[in-house]
Amino acid sequence: MRNLDGMPRTFPVNATNAPVRRRAVFSRGAVGIDANHVGATDDQTLQQRHRRRPDDDSLRLIDDLTNRPMDPLFSDALLTQKRPRSPLTVFLTKMVVFVLCIVVGMAGAIFVRQLHTDPRKQVRESLIGELQQENTNFDKLNNEVNRLHADVVKKTRTMPVDVDDPTLNSDEMSNGMIAVKGSGVVITVADPGAANDKQPGFNPREKTTGHFKRVVTDADLQHVVRLLWQHGAEAIAINGNRVGVSTSVRTAGQTILIGINQVTSPYNIEAIGDAKDMRTVFDAPASAQFYRELNDAGIHPQVRPAVTLKLPAAESKDLTYAKERE
């Protein structure tokens, strides 16, 4: 037998794979089979069958947990009895708890602060304090030495002498050993006021970062002092510090020192001498390039004449290795 599309409806099956026919409820062999159904029972028999024994331990445990969850000891009337407390007792209890909370909080804050404290900071502060104290003592001793030297010079001059040696006085003034006064010029050189916004917090005297601010250096002050000597200056002081034969103008870290004294911007360079010659100190061809570099960096030196300038004596320095030439 074939379908409409020409394909057979069934396929032949081997004898070994032939299905075995079974009885069904609608077959002839199933007519005489008795039905096996559960018989109906009365309600009393059903209740007896499903009733649990009263001495079942698991049921008793579940019943205790469900209906009596509290331990019998805590159900005692003596333990659960509420005793009235006075308002004073309640207030004192709250105050004690409040004080304990404050003490614990403060102790915790101190402990956390100690954990976040850098022990090296205390060491640095101690070293800074010692350095400042040593600098203060050094300044006091240096001032004492200068005062004693001035007293020696003063007493030496008050001593009776047969002839006043003009050469000695000239040498002392040239060497900066005595205070002098006279007319001259004042040159003011200051760092540029505009800060570099590209590198906040940068070091203005370091030129290794690529972005730096051009400021007045010790080399600039040395160059100005050298130009003043060339134009006839007889005595020079920077911010009140006399430049003598043993006075150095140098940089220590980020600080410019005149001898051992620290100076900061603006730098007032006072020079006693011919004001006309010294006013043209930046007009010479040799200083034109230097003056142009300062202007390009925003540093504009100001030169003004001074009628009277009073310059102190330079700091004295004892000679150890230098001897008088015979």
C-alpha positions in Angstrom: 0.0 0.0 0.0 1.4 3.4 -1.0 0.6 7.0 -0.2 -0.4 9.6 -2.7 3.2 10.6 -3.2 4.1 7.0 -4.1 6.0 6.2 -0.9 5.0 3.0 1.0 3.1 3.4 4.3 4.8 0.6 6.1 8.2 -1.1 5.8 9.0 -4.8 6.2 10.3 -5.8 9.7 12.6 -8.7 10.3 11.3 -11.7 12.3 13.8 -11.0 15.2 12.5 -7.4 15.5 8.8 -8.2 15.2 6.8 -6.6 18.0 5.1 -8.8 20.6 1.4 -8.2 20.9 0.1 -7.6 24.5 -3.3 -7.6 26.0 -5.1 -4.4 26.4 -8.2 -3.4 28.2 -10.0 -3.5 25.0 -8.8 -7.0 24.0 -10.6 -10.2 24.5 -8.1 -11.6 27.0 -8.7 -8.7 29.4 -12.4 -9.5 29.9 -11.9 -12.0 32.6 -9.4 -10.1 34.6 -10.7 -8.9 38.0 -10.2 -5.3 38.9 -7.7 -4.7 41.7 -8.8 -1.5 43.5 -8.3 -0.3 47.0 -11.3 -1.1 49.0 -13.2 1.6 50.9 -12.8 1.7 54.7 -14.7 3.5 57.4 -13.4 6.7 59.0 -12.6 5.1 62.3 -10.3 2.5 60.7 -8.6 5.4 58.7 -8.0 7.4 61.9 -6.6 4.5 63.8 -4.3 3.7 60.9 -2.8 7.3 60.6 -2.8 8.0 64.4 0.8 8.4 65.8 1.9 6.9 69.0 1.7 9.4 71.9 5.3 8.5 72.9 6.8 9.6 69.6 10.0 11.5 70.5 10.3 13.4 67.3 6.7 14.7 67.6 7.3 15.7 71.2 10.5 17.6 70.2 8.6 19.5 67.4 5.8 20.2 69.8 8.2 21.6 72.4 10.0 23.8 69.9 6.7 25.1 68.5 4.7 25.7 71.6 7.4 26.1 74.3 10.5 27.7 72.7 11.7 29.4 75.9 13.8 27.5 78.4 11.8 26.7 81.6 14.6 28.4 83.6 13.8 31.8 82.0 10.1 31.3 82.5 10.7 31.5 86.3 8.7 34.4 87.8 11.7 35.5 89.9 13.9 36.0 86.8 11.3 37.7 84.6 10.0 39.9 87.3 10.5 43.6 86.3 12.1 45.5 89.1 11.4 49.3 89.0 14.5 51.6 88.7 14.7 55.1 90.0 15.3 58.0 87.6 18.6 58.7 89.3 19.8 55.2 88.5 18.8 55.5 84.9 20.5 58.9 84.6 23.7 57.7 86.2 23.7 54.7 83.9 23.4 56.8 80.8 26.1 59.2 82.0 28.5 56.3 82.7 27.8 54.9 79.2 28.2 58.4 77.6 31.6 58.9 79.4 32.8 55.5 78.4 31.9 56.2 74.8 33.8 59.5 74.8 36.9 57.8 76.3 36.8 55.0 73.8 36.3 57.5 70.9 39.2 59.7 72.0 41.5 56.7 72.6 40.6 55.5 69.1 41.2 58.9 67.5 44.6 59.2 69.3 45.5 55.7 68.2 44.6 56.4 64.5 46.5 59.7 64.6 49.6 57.9 65.9 49.3 55.4 63.1 49.2 58.2 60.5 52.0 60.2 62.0 55.3 60.1 60.2 58.1 59.6 62.7 60.6 61.1 60.3 58.7 64.4 60.5 59.6 64.8 64.1 63.2 64.0 63.3 63.2 66.6 60.5 61.6 69.2 62.8 64.2 68.5 65.5 67.1 68.9 63.0 65.6 72.1 61.6 65.3 73.5 65.1 68.9 72.6 65.8 70.0 74.2 62.5 68.2 77.4 63.2 69.6 77.6 66.7 73.1 77.0 65.3 72.6 79.7 62.7 71.4 82.1 65.3 74.4 81.4 67.5 76.7 81.8 64.4 75.1 85.2 63.6 75.5 86.4 67.1 79.2 85.4 67.1 79.8 86.9 63.7 78.2 90.2 64.9 80.3 90.1 68.0 83.5 89.6 65.9 82.5 92.5 63.7 81.8 94.7 66.7 85.1 93.8 68.3 86.9 94.5 65.0 85.2 97.9 64.8 86.3 98.6 68.4 89.9 97.7 67.5 89.9 100.0 64.5 88.3 102.8 66.5 90.7 102.5 69.4 93.6 102.2 67.0 92.6 105.5 65.4 92.3 107.2 68.8 95.8 106.2 69.7 98.3 109.0 69.3 100.3 108.7 66.1 102.9 111.0 64.7 101.7 111.0 61.1 98.4 109.9 59.7 99.1 107.4 56.9 96.9 108.2 53.9 98.0 105.0 52.2 96.8 102.9 55.1 93.4 104.7 55.1 93.0 104.2 51.4 93.9 100.6 51.6 91.4 100.0 54.4 88.7 101.7 52.5 89.5 99.8 49.3 89.6 96.5 51.1 86.3 97.3 52.9 87.8 97.2 56.4 86.2 100.4 57.5 82.8 102.0 57.0 82.6 104.7 54.3 80.1 107.2 52.9 79.8 109.2 49.8 77.7 109.8 46.6 77.1 107.2 44.0 74.4 105.1 42.4 71.9 102.4 43.5 71.1 99.6 41.1 68.0 97.5 41.8 67.6 94.1 40.3 64.5 92.0 41.1 63.1 88.7 40.0 60.2 88.8 37.5 56.9 89.0 39.2 55.0 86.6 36.8 55.2 83.0 37.9 55.2 80.1 35.5 51.7 78.6 35.3 52.8 75.5 33.4 54.8 74.1 36.2 53.3 75.0 39.6 55.7 74.3 42.5 58.7 74.0 40.3 62.2 75.0 41.3 63.0 78.3 39.6 66.8 77.9 39.8 66.9 74.4 38.3 67.1 74.3 34.5 66.7 70.6 34.1 62.9 70.4 33.9 62.5 72.2 30.6 60.1 74.8 32.0 61.6 77.2 34.5 61.4 80.8 35.4 64.5 83.0 34.8 65.5 84.7 38.1 68.4 86.7 39.3 71.3 84.4 40.0 74.6 84.8 41.8 76.4 85.1 38.4 74.2 88.1 37.5 75.1 89.9 40.7 78.8 89.0 40.2 78.6 90.5 36.7 76.9 93.7 37.9 79.6 94.1 40.7 82.3 93.5 38.1 80.9 96.2 35.8 80.7 98.6 38.7 84.3 98.1 39.6 85.2 98.7 35.9 83.3 102.0 35.9 85.1 103.4 38.9 83.2 102.2 42.0 85.2 102.6 45.2 82.9 100.7 47.6 80.0 98.3 46.9 77.4 96.8 49.1 74.5 94.4 48.2 71.5 94.7 50.4 73.6 96.3 53.1 76.4 93.7 53.0 79.7 95.2 52.1 81.7 93.5 49.3 85.3 93.2 50.5 88.4 91.4 49.4 87.3 88.1 51.0 83.6 88.5 50.4 82.0 86.0 48.0 78.8 86.2 46.1 77.5 82.6 45.6 74.5 80.4 45.7 73.9 77.8 48.5 71.0 75.6 47.5 68.3 78.1 46.5 69.7 81.0 48.5 72.2 83.7 47.4 74.8 84.5 50.0 76.9 87.6 50.3 79.7 86.2 52.3 77.7 84.3 54.9 74.6 86.5 54.9 71.5 85.5 53.0 69.9 88.0 50.6 66.6 87.9 48.7 65.0 89.7 45.8 64.9 92.7 45.2 68.7 93.2 45.3 69.9 96.7 46.0 73.4 97.2 44.8 74.9 100.4 46.3 78.1 101.7 44.8 80.1 104.8 45.9 82.0 106.6 43.1 81.4 108.8 40.1 77.7 108.7 39.5 78.0 109.8 35.8 80.3 106.9 34.9 78.4 104.3 36.8 75.0 105.3 35.5 76.1 104.2 32.1 77.1 100.7 33.4 74.6 99.0 31.1 75.3 101.2 28.1 78.7 99.8 27.3 79.0 97.4 24.4 80.4 94.7 26.6 77.3 94.7 28.8 74.7 95.2 26.0 74.2 91.4 25.6 73.8 90.9 29.3 71.3 93.7 29.6 69.3 92.3 26.7 69.2 88.9 28.3 67.8 90.3 31.5 65.1 92.3 29.7 64.1 89.2 27.7 63.6 87.3 31.0 61.5 90.1 32.5 64.3 91.4 34.7 64.6 95.2 34.3 67.5 96.7 36.3 66.9 100.3 37.6 69.8 102.7 38.1 69.3 105.8 40.1 71.8 108.3 41.6 72.2 108.7 45.3 73.6 111.8 47.0 74.7 110.1 50.2 75.4 106.4 50.7 76.6 104.9 54.0 78.2 101.5 53.6 79.3 99.4 56.6 82.6 97.6 56.9 83.0 94.2 55.4 83.2 91.1 57.5 86.8 90.5 58.6 88.5 87.2 58.0 91.5 86.0 59.8 94.4 85.1 57.6 96.0 81.7 58.3 98.1 80.8 55.3 98.8 84.3 53.8 102.0 85.8 55.0 103.6 89.2 54.5 105.9 89.2 51.5 109.5 90.2 52.4 
